[in-house]
Amino acid sequence: MTELTEQRNGKLLTGVVKRCCSTQTIKVVVRFLKSHPKYRKTLKLLATFTVHDAGNIAKEGDTVVIRACKPHSKTKTWELETVLA
């Protein structure tokens, strides 16, 4: 469901914009698949990230690629890479 790759610029995640909080800030939901170590059941997990959107280009419902970066604030340690749809 989610591609987690590591490049020279940091980790990349693909997710969906949940809401546009304020100027230059969006919340992105990323879905993960994880296997339970003992029972081997596949679990569907959600993680919400606060993302820096410098150009205010992402809208609610868009699929976006986010990249790890140095902290912009207390909770914003990700920034918008590209908007896919």
LINQUIQUI-V799426 format. One record per run of one state. SS is the DSSP state (alpha for helix, beta for strand, coil for the rest). FROM is the first residue (numbers start at 1). TO is the last residue. If there is no record, write none. Layout:
BEGIN
ss from to
SS FROM TO
SS FROM TO
END
This chain:
BEGIN
ss from to
coil 1 4
beta 5 7
coil 8 9
beta 10 22
coil 23 24
beta 25 35
coil 36 41
beta 42 52
coil 53 62
beta 63 68
coil 69 77
beta 78 83
coil 84 85
END
